[in-house]
Amino acid sequence: MEGRTLLKCGECGLTREIVGEIPDEYTRSFDEAVHTDGWVPRPGANSASLICRDCLVKYSGHETVDDEEKVTGLRDPMAL
């Protein structure tokens, strides 16, 4: 039996098709997408949302945005 699904980046909308005979080819196809193209679960996502490598490099989630001044040294990390 053949499996087929479409990965879609939650940031830019880039897609990648995963296809192959289950389980071996299908698993290898997904493994290749992860290792070659850098697909990973989207940080902070509660569902199976994925993000591509290019978007992950530029990713700025709510923790990063909220803590930007602290991370860059513009605010005391102990200040409320």
Contacts in CASP RR format, 6 or more apart in sequence:
PFRMAT RR
TARGET T0000
AUTHOR 0000-0000-0000
METHOD contacts of the structure
MODEL  1
MEGRTLLKCGECGLTREIVGEIPDEYTRSFDEAVHTDGWVPRPGANSASL
ICRDCLVKYSGHETVDDEEKVTGLRDPMAL
1 21 0 8 1.000
1 22 0 8 1.000
2 19 0 8 1.000
2 20 0 8 1.000
2 21 0 8 1.000
2 22 0 8 1.000
2 26 0 8 1.000
3 18 0 8 1.000
3 19 0 8 1.000
3 20 0 8 1.000
3 21 0 8 1.000
3 22 0 8 1.000
3 26 0 8 1.000
4 17 0 8 1.000
4 18 0 8 1.000
4 19 0 8 1.000
4 20 0 8 1.000
5 17 0 8 1.000
5 18 0 8 1.000
5 19 0 8 1.000
6 15 0 8 1.000
6 16 0 8 1.000
6 17 0 8 1.000
6 18 0 8 1.000
7 15 0 8 1.000
7 16 0 8 1.000
7 17 0 8 1.000
7 18 0 8 1.000
7 33 0 8 1.000
7 39 0 8 1.000
7 50 0 8 1.000
8 14 0 8 1.000
8 15 0 8 1.000
8 50 0 8 1.000
9 15 0 8 1.000
9 39 0 8 1.000
9 50 0 8 1.000
9 51 0 8 1.000
9 52 0 8 1.000
9 55 0 8 1.000
10 42 0 8 1.000
10 49 0 8 1.000
10 50 0 8 1.000
10 51 0 8 1.000
10 55 0 8 1.000
11 42 0 8 1.000
11 51 0 8 1.000
11 52 0 8 1.000
11 55 0 8 1.000
11 59 0 8 1.000
12 52 0 8 1.000
12 54 0 8 1.000
12 55 0 8 1.000
14 52 0 8 1.000
14 54 0 8 1.000
14 55 0 8 1.000
16 33 0 8 1.000
16 37 0 8 1.000
16 39 0 8 1.000
16 52 0 8 1.000
18 26 0 8 1.000
18 29 0 8 1.000
18 30 0 8 1.000
18 33 0 8 1.000
19 25 0 8 1.000
19 26 0 8 1.000
19 29 0 8 1.000
20 26 0 8 1.000
20 28 0 8 1.000
20 29 0 8 1.000
33 39 0 8 1.000
34 40 0 8 1.000
37 52 0 8 1.000
37 53 0 8 1.000
38 52 0 8 1.000
38 53 0 8 1.000
38 56 0 8 1.000
39 50 0 8 1.000
39 51 0 8 1.000
39 52 0 8 1.000
39 53 0 8 1.000
40 50 0 8 1.000
40 51 0 8 1.000
40 53 0 8 1.000
40 56 0 8 1.000
41 48 0 8 1.000
41 49 0 8 1.000
41 50 0 8 1.000
41 51 0 8 1.000
42 49 0 8 1.000
42 50 0 8 1.000
42 51 0 8 1.000
43 51 0 8 1.000
43 56 0 8 1.000
43 59 0 8 1.000
43 61 0 8 1.000
44 61 0 8 1.000
51 59 0 8 1.000
64 71 0 8 1.000
69 75 0 8 1.000
70 76 0 8 1.000
70 77 0 8 1.000
END
